[in-house]
Amino acid sequence: GFKEIVNGPEIGAALEEIVGQAKTITVGMAQEFRVTGEYANSFETSVNVEPVAKGPARLVGRLTNTAPYAAAVEYGYGGSSTEPGHKPHHVLKRTLEALGGE
């Protein structure tokens, strides 16, 4: 019952659509501070069956960024006394908000 539903093709297709929309939104947001294009071009999506804390393994949709400085773009960094830090852009947080999440 439940295991077949949460890992079924309908849920998989819905997750593929949602992470695809999320990628489109994040790449668009990344344009506002584009320097080389590496960050915007480093978003990857996946939908896989994964174990969860409670209950059976289920399909999980992910949007990740593989640029080595992705965390600094999301959260910013403080810098030093000779080089000011960069403000956080919260791209993934803003994407979640745009999709109606919190």
N, C-alpha and C positions, 0 to 999 in steps of 0.2 A: 503494500500500500504506500505508506509515506515515503519510503526510500525510493520507490520507482517514480513517484511524483516529483520529488525534489531533484532527481537526477535525470528527469525525462527530457526529451527533445524540445518540448515547448518552453521549459524553464531555460534550457541552454540557449535557445534562439533569443529569448527575451534578454538574457544576460549579455549575449553578443551585441544586441542592439544598444543596450544601456552603456556598455563600456565603449562602444564605437562612438556614441554621442558624447560621452565624457572626453574621449580623445580629441574629438573635433573642437570641443569647448576649450580644452587646455592648450591645444596648439594655437588657437585664436588668441587666447590670453598671453601666450608666450611671445606673440608678435610685439606687444607693447614694450618689451625690454630686450628685443632681439639684438644680438651683437654678431654672432657667428652663425646662428641657426642650429648649433649642436643641441642645445636644450630642447628646442621645439621638435627636432627630428629624433629625439631619444625616447619618445613615449612608446610604450609597448602595451598591448592588451592581451589578456588570456582568460579563458574560461576552462576550468578543470575541476574534476571531483577531488575534494580535499577533506582530510579529517577535520572535525570541529570539536570543541570542548565537550559538548553534550549531544547525544543522538548520533545517528548514522552519518558517515561521510556524505557530503553533498556538493553540488556545483557551486563554485565561487568565481565571481568575475573580478579581475584585477586590472588596474591601470597603474603602470609604474613608469618611472623615468630612470634611465640608466646612465645619464650624464654624471660624471664624477662629482660635480658640484650641485646636484639636484637638491640636496638637503639645504645648502646655503641659499638657493633661490627660494625654496619654500619658507624657511625659517629665518633667513638673514644671518649675519654674523657680526660680531662686535668690532672687529678690526683692532687696530692698535693706535698708539699715540701719533704715529707717523703716517698711518694709512687708515682713513675712516672705513668703517664697516659698511655693509650693504643692508638696506632695509629688507624685511621679509616681503615676499610677493604673495604668499599663500595661494598659489595657483590651484593646488589640489583641494584645498578647503573651499575656495571660491567656486570650483567646479561642482563640488558636492552641493553647495548652496544653490547653484544654478539648476541642478537636477531636482531640487526640491527636498534635499536632505539637510541634515544638521551637522 
